[in-house]
Amino acid sequence: MHSRPQPAAAGPASVEAHRDKVRALLAGLAVRTGTVPLADALGRGLARDITAPLDLPPFANSQMDGYAVRSADLAEGGAELRVTEPVPAGAQPAALAAGTAAPIMTGAMIPPGADAVVPIEAAEPDVFPEPGSPATVRLPGTAAGSYVRAAGSDIAAGTRALAAGTYLGPGQLGLLAALGLAEAPVHAAPTVLLVTTGDEVVAPGDPLEAGKIYDANSTLLDSGLRQAGLTVTRAGITADDPDALERLLRDHAPAVDLIITTGGVSKGAYEVVRQALEGHGVEFGSVAMQPGGPQGLGTFDGVPVLCFPGNPVSCLVSFEMFLRPVLTGLLGSPAPRTAVRARLAAPLTSPAAKHQVRRGTLTPDGTVHLEGGAGSHLVHALALSNALVHVPAGTADLAAGDEVEVWVL
């Protein structure tokens, strides 16, 4: 026998309580960190705070193509100034003498003595003279600091540039590069063993006999996990044989950081995951959520295990509700789902004691249209959706036009 008597359940856990259990179970994943080149850091979570090693910009520079000037020379409402040597981007200019104006390009260093830039469009004439030819230019009055990007105006040296846990997208990596950093300290990407169970399940592409269904769960979860930045090992489809499942997990456990199973977690007669793992440090129970009520979690041979239900929508909703946000909080990756408020296009009903998660399409006008019903088998409705619609526990009925929280997929 692989199971032993379990204490009677106190009732379904709340979504928040179960998420807290998942967070505690996976806390050890945040310990593993490493340093990688910026090119390999996209989509990862920052493992520690980054302090700016220099000012950005590192020197005062021009915001416009124009003339670098001493504002005091234009204090009387404007003046005609002698044009001096131009300042291209990347050059280290000489000091600007009183009564002169230096043609300056966008991003070029402000010459010592200059404190403002007059855009070329405001000059008379409004074109630069040929280099080396004697010329004067009439410029209007301008205030000190005009069109000058001060050193450190973006970020000052010694201040925090990015906090630990920041998701590293293009903007964040661009900042690190601008600060001269070639590498980033990141959390290691966990390796996940993904196990799908069920005698009734066959791989896509194989003949479909009577009473069989194609395996959508492996592709659904594999795609979600990889999109979230995890490394996935797929164990294939395991038959309803507790001993075989136990052997498979024992063979793979030393090489992975997390085990995820789908199916076999309810209270039926052939719940293979429950039969194999109850008594091995994995507990099973119910969460007050629809779909995705049956859940299991614990450890097997010291490796964290999450056991999701077998219906396709249930397993994906379980991933979105429990694993994805926990990974975001612990590792900074994946990026959090954007949560917005939207108006229902049609009324809905929900079991008052459960947190219902419906699938829907969020439109640009802020309206969300439900796709399909509440059933956990409606893969087509899931495929048509771009959002998860949340109906919290305690809510039984909502009318068209009522506001709901929506997570954008």
Secondary structure, DSSP 8 states (H G I E B T S, - for coil): ----------S-B-HHHHHHHHHHHHGGGGG-EEEEEGGG-TT-BB-S-EE-SS-BSSS-EESSSEEEE-GGGGTTSEEEEEE---B-TT-------TTEEEEE-TT-B--TT--EEEEGGGSBSSS---TTS--EEEEE---TTTTEE-TTSSB-TTSEEE-TT-B--HHHHHHHHHTT--EEEEE---EEEEEEE-TTEE-TTS---TT-EE--HHHHHHHHHHHTT-EEEEEEEE-S-HHHHHHHHHHHGGG-SEEEEES--SSSTT-HHHHHHBTTTEEEEEBSEES--EEEEEEETTEEEEEE-SSHHHHHHHIIIIIHHHHHHHHS-S---EEEEEEESS-EE--TTSEEEEEEEE-TTSEEEE-S-S-TT-HHHHHT-SEEEEE-TT--EE-TT-EEEEEE-
